[in-house]
Amino acid sequence: MSHAAVAEEQIVGDDRDFTFTTRDFERVRQLIHARAGIALSESKRDMVYSRLGRRLRALNLESFKDYLDQLEARGSADEWQAFTNALTTNLTSFFREAHHFDILREFLVKKGRHTPAKIWCSAASTGEEPYSLAITACEAYDSLTPPVKILATDIDTNVLETAEAGVYPEERIEKLGDARKRRFFRRGSGANAGKVRVIDELRDLVSFRPLNLLDARYPMKGPFDALFCRNVMIYFDKPTQRDILMKMAPLLSADGLFFAGHSESFFHATDIVTSIGRTVYRRAPARG
């Protein structure tokens, strides 16, 4: 092997705790794409090293090759989940992209109380989004027990544990209005000072479940009146996006709303979903 080839191979790792080669990075990219549909860009090398490096330390391994060899040869379900959790990005906040919640509130008000509404939050992360949905439902019906059921799923089991607990640092809700803070959160004291917890009524509205959006079939049954799949499709390539939309769209009710992230668009899937503006979609009408 030439010196140039060696330099390329050891592009990461010479001054770090673990050997991390270009080949290792490509293996990680292939494995996480196959398992979770995530398309890692070249710019994510340092992120991969940092996050998976914690697994190497925990397992007392010296190189990424050893870790990946073990993972592929005899990796347990728990280790595969740890691998996936490590490479999942979770960036969220309460009422992120607030106009979507305004649209949902209007939709629920028009729907009325006669038929319970079903909402699916497909990238629940640490829970801020599904609890924002629950707050929106309470406000739409002016009740802490609105006729709404919210399913919240995520591939990352670690963040789901945080979401189910519903406990957050106080600064996570600092941008919410005082009325919302008083009505929907309880401040901690003593050992929990500086933290808040969502009220039990909100937690009762949300069911948290692990789900890989790449699964061949989804276990939940529709129809859903609203489906939030925001800021997750950006991690998938176009074919994967289409595959997921093909599974999600049939779960929407005839007038159900599909909410995407502000930087996501589905011009390549207009046969599946139709834009109604402001990154909100409906099921495309059947053809033929």
C-alpha positions in Angstrom: 0.0 0.0 0.0 1.4 3.4 -0.9 1.9 6.2 1.6 -1.0 8.1 0.0 -3.3 5.2 0.5 -2.3 4.8 4.1 -2.9 8.5 4.7 -6.3 8.2 3.2 -7.2 5.1 5.2 -6.2 6.7 8.5 -7.9 10.0 7.7 -9.5 9.8 11.2 -7.9 8.3 14.3 -4.2 9.1 14.3 -4.5 11.4 17.3 -7.5 9.9 18.9 -8.3 7.1 21.4 -9.6 4.7 18.8 -8.6 3.7 15.3 -11.3 5.0 12.9 -10.6 4.5 9.2 -12.4 5.6 6.1 -13.5 2.0 5.6 -15.0 2.0 9.1 -16.9 5.1 8.4 -18.3 3.6 5.2 -19.4 0.5 7.1 -21.2 2.6 9.6 -23.0 4.5 6.9 -24.1 1.3 5.2 -25.2 -0.3 8.5 -27.3 2.7 9.8 -28.8 3.2 6.3 -29.9 -0.5 6.2 -31.2 -0.5 9.8 -32.8 2.9 10.1 -32.8 4.5 6.7 -30.5 7.3 7.8 -28.2 8.7 5.1 -25.1 10.0 6.8 -23.2 12.6 4.8 -19.4 12.8 4.6 -19.6 15.7 7.1 -20.8 13.4 9.9 -17.4 11.7 10.4 -16.6 13.4 13.7 -20.2 12.9 15.0 -19.9 9.2 14.3 -16.6 9.0 16.0 -17.8 10.9 19.1 -21.1 9.0 19.5 -19.9 5.5 18.8 -16.7 6.1 20.7 -18.8 5.8 23.8 -19.8 2.3 22.9 -16.2 1.3 22.3 -15.3 2.6 25.7 -18.2 0.8 27.3 -17.1 -2.5 25.6 -13.4 -1.9 26.2 -12.5 -2.1 22.5 -9.6 -0.4 20.7 -10.8 0.1 17.2 -14.0 0.7 15.3 -13.2 -2.3 13.1 -13.4 -4.5 16.2 -16.7 -3.0 17.3 -18.3 -3.3 13.8 -17.0 -6.8 13.4 -18.6 -7.8 16.7 -21.8 -6.0 15.9 -22.2 -7.8 12.6 -21.1 -11.2 13.7 -22.8 -11.5 17.1 -24.4 -8.2 18.0 -27.2 -8.5 20.5 -30.5 -6.8 20.0 -29.5 -4.4 22.8 -26.3 -3.5 21.1 -27.9 -3.0 17.7 -30.4 -0.7 19.5 -27.5 1.2 21.2 -25.8 1.6 17.8 -29.0 3.0 16.4 -29.7 5.2 19.4 -26.1 6.7 19.2 -26.6 7.8 15.6 -30.1 9.2 15.9 -30.2 13.0 16.0 -32.8 14.4 18.4 -33.4 18.1 18.1 -36.8 19.2 19.3 -38.6 21.8 21.4 -42.1 22.6 22.6 -44.2 24.1 19.8 -41.4 24.0 17.2 -42.8 25.4 13.9 -45.7 26.9 15.8 -48.0 27.5 12.8 -48.5 23.7 12.5 -50.2 23.6 16.0 -52.4 26.6 15.0 -53.5 24.6 11.9 -54.1 21.5 14.0 -56.1 23.5 16.6 -58.4 24.9 13.9 -58.8 21.4 12.4 -59.8 19.9 15.8 -62.3 22.7 16.5 -64.0 22.1 13.2 -64.0 18.3 13.8 -65.9 18.8 17.0 -66.4 16.3 19.8 -68.6 13.7 18.1 -65.8 11.5 16.9 -62.5 11.1 19.0 -59.5 12.4 17.0 -56.4 10.2 16.5 -53.0 11.7 16.1 -49.7 10.0 15.3 -46.4 11.7 16.2 -43.9 9.5 14.3 -40.7 11.1 15.6 -41.5 11.7 19.2 -37.9 12.3 20.4 -37.8 13.4 24.0 -41.5 14.2 24.1 -41.8 17.9 23.5 -43.7 17.5 20.2 -46.3 14.9 21.4 -46.9 17.0 24.6 -47.3 20.1 22.4 -49.9 18.1 20.5 -51.7 17.2 23.8 -51.6 20.9 24.9 -53.1 21.9 21.5 -55.9 19.4 21.9 -56.7 20.6 25.5 -56.8 24.2 24.2 -58.9 23.3 21.2 -61.6 21.6 23.3 -61.0 23.8 26.4 -60.6 20.6 28.5 -57.9 18.6 30.1 -59.6 15.4 28.9 -60.3 16.2 25.2 -61.6 13.4 22.9 -58.1 12.8 21.5 -55.7 9.9 21.4 -52.0 10.5 20.6 -49.6 7.8 19.5 -46.0 8.8 19.8 -43.2 6.7 18.3 -39.5 6.8 17.8 -36.7 4.5 16.9 -34.5 5.7 19.8 -35.5 3.9 23.0 -33.4 6.2 25.2 -35.4 9.3 24.2 -38.7 7.5 24.6 -37.8 6.9 28.3 -37.3 10.6 28.7 -40.5 11.3 26.9 -42.6 9.0 29.0 -41.2 10.5 32.2 -42.3 14.0 31.0 -39.6 15.8 33.2 -37.6 18.6 31.7 -35.2 21.3 32.7 -37.1 24.5 33.4 -35.4 26.3 30.5 -37.1 24.0 28.1 -40.4 25.8 28.6 -39.1 29.3 29.1 -40.6 30.4 25.7 -44.1 29.2 26.6 -46.6 31.7 27.8 -47.2 32.0 31.6 -50.8 30.6 31.2 -49.5 27.5 29.5 -46.8 27.0 32.1 -49.3 27.2 35.0 -51.9 25.0 33.4 -49.8 22.2 31.9 -46.6 22.0 34.0 -45.7 21.5 37.7 -42.4 22.9 39.0 -40.1 20.6 41.0 -38.8 21.4 44.4 -36.0 20.1 46.6 -33.9 17.6 44.6 -36.1 18.4 41.5 -35.6 22.2 41.7 -35.0 23.7 38.3 -37.1 21.0 36.6 -40.7 20.8 35.5 -43.1 17.9 34.8 -46.0 17.8 32.5 -49.3 17.3 34.3 -50.7 13.7 34.5 -53.6 14.7 32.2 -51.2 15.4 29.3 -49.4 12.1 29.9 -52.6 10.2 29.9 -53.3 11.5 26.3 -50.1 10.1 24.9 -49.0 6.5 24.3 -45.3 6.0 23.6 -44.1 3.1 21.5 -40.8 2.2 19.8 -41.0 2.0 16.0 -38.6 1.9 13.1 -40.1 3.7 10.2 -38.2 1.3 7.9 -40.3 -1.7 9.2 -42.1 -3.5 6.4 -45.4 -3.0 8.2 -46.6 -0.7 10.9 -48.5 -2.2 13.8 -50.8 0.7 14.3 -54.2 1.0 12.7 -55.7 4.2 11.2 -57.3 6.2 10.3 -55.4 9.1 11.8 -56.8 12.6 11.6 -53.3 14.1 11.8 -49.9 12.6 11.3 -46.7 14.5 12.3 -43.6 13.4 10.6 -41.4 16.5 10.9 -37.7 16.9 10.5 -37.1 13.2 10.1 -37.4 12.7 6.3 -34.4 14.9 5.8 -32.2 12.0 7.1 -33.6 9.7 4.4 -32.8 9.5 0.7 -35.7 10.0 -1.8 -36.5 6.3 -2.4 -36.7 5.7 1.4 -38.9 8.8 1.7 -41.3 7.3 -0.9 -41.3 3.9 0.8 -42.3 5.5 4.1 -44.9 7.8 2.6 -46.4 4.8 0.9 -46.9 3.2 4.3 -48.1 6.3 6.1 -50.5 7.8 3.6 -53.1 4.9 3.8 -53.2 5.4 7.5 -54.6 9.0 7.1 -58.3 9.6 7.1 -59.8 11.1 4.0 -59.4 14.6 5.3 -56.5 13.9 7.5 -53.5 16.2 7.7 -49.8 15.2 7.2 -47.3 17.7 8.8 -43.7 17.8 7.5 -40.7 19.8 8.6 -40.0 23.3 7.3 -37.1 22.1 5.1 -38.9 19.0 3.7 -40.8 18.7 0.5 -42.3 15.8 -1.4 -42.4 17.0 -5.1 -41.1 13.5 -5.9 -44.2 11.9 -4.3 -47.1 14.0 -5.5 -48.9 10.7 -6.3 -48.8 9.9 -2.6 -49.4 13.2 -0.8 -50.7 16.5 -2.0 -49.5 19.9 -0.6 -52.1 22.2 0.9 -49.5 24.8 1.9 -47.1 25.6 4.7 -45.6 22.0 4.7 -49.0 20.5 5.3 -50.2 17.7 3.1 -53.2 15.4 2.5 -53.5 12.0 0.9 -53.3 12.3 -2.9 -56.6 11.4 -4.6 -56.8 7.9 -6.0 -56.1 7.8 -9.8 -58.0 6.0 -12.4 
